[in-house]
Amino acid sequence: MENNKLHICDHPLVQHKISLVRDKNTGSKEFRELVSEISMLMCYEATRDLPLKSVQIQTPLAIADSNVISGRKLAFVPILRAGLGMAEGAVKLVPAAKIGHIGIFRDKANGNTASEYYCKLPFDIAERDVIITDLMLATGVSAVHAVKKVKESGARSIKFMCLIACPEGANALHSAYPDVDIYCGAMDEGLNDDLYIVPGIGDGGDRLFGTK
Ligand code: URA
């Protein structure tokens, strides 16, 4: 994969917090808070290329030549349900962003294909740059399906942001959509027989929502 398409956020704060998230003794409350904090930090990286325009601002002392974001609109699209935790943190950083939702499960009975059960995207998504969020990029089945839906809706650009990726998922997403940049906090070893990322974090949705 071209390096510019895969961004592993090596910031010490992100790496430290990911270690806490990995710990099986971290409970749901702390897990949620950490995911939210990591997402904010990763969103900072994923929005680094937003264009700026110069403006003049009257400070209490003088006129300053300064910069503001030049009208690019963002949307976050979490993949239900684990992606919700990531979007919640990211939107704190970009409060004006809209949020769409895509519910997808990997249909084991149907050859591990993506099965969509819900999709609601912002009506003006075609004017927006979209960051799709999920906790894990495992097989890539859900990610590829989510990108397909968001592309069909006409979004201006698409990025994919997750906490933990593995080579299988990153390669699947990159092969299907080479134009989609992937932002992750760690690239783990790979998938086990149950298609969990190893060492990973276990079941991200269950840990986020305390359902197990
Ligand atoms: N989904 C999870 O929650 N965990 C994994 O390791 C892979 C997919």
Residues whose N, C-alpha, C, O or C-beta is under 5 A from the ligand:
A	BS01	URA	M136 A138 L195 Y196 I197 G200 G202 D203 G204 G205
